[in-house]
Amino acid sequence: MSLFSVKMRSSAEGVHISGAERIVEADEVADVCAAMSRRALSHSKGTPDSITVTVAAIDGEIMRVPALAITEAACEDPREARDTVINTLAPLTPHAADAWELLTGVRDMRGAILFHAETGHRLEPDRARGVRVTSLDAAAATGQRPEAGSGKARVTEALVLASKVAHHPSVLAEVCISDDPGYTTGYVATKSLGYVRVPNMKPAGSAVGGRLFIVDGRDTGGLIHYLEHTPVLVGDTE
């Protein structure tokens, strides 16, 4: 079976608006490209002036990992959400509060922050760009998927990304806040705890958003290569 990686990125005046990733069979490529373009044109953050869709054949083996288990924290407001995230990170790094402040203080990063657990230093080579997580999809890549833009699709895509990230041995945890002003639920994820949805991570209407990985710093180059280039299907490991 020939599989292709399909990636979409959209922006307006150089500012990133949205992105999407799929791994599909050859006969699905055209439909997926069209669906991604429609998604880019209807994003809540505005209409882009640039949409780039790239298609590349996947050469070689695809890694398969299980999906993280999903749970949900009970957080009534951003203060409770902050405490939940910091308490989850505290056993992994003495700089848990600093990680939260860094995540909520950055703006318009296309990728994730690599946060060194021991020192609290940033490890990504380009701090403006961050580190992208690409080449991933649900294991049932050619089956039915939730409608793009729906709440279920949003959770599915986030779970796929979090599961790929968590299964690298250098990653201790991930924290994500959507930069969509209308979506206030984020998550904290670890391989052992799973994917923990955290409601009310920010006030409604806030443009705060970003992604941060707590890492052990043992092999930053290998981690970045895995996140950005290794194709991964999440879910079915048979």
Order of alpha helices (4+ residues) and beta strands (2+ residues): beta-beta-alpha-beta-beta-beta-alpha-alpha-beta-beta-alpha-beta-beta-beta-beta-alpha-beta
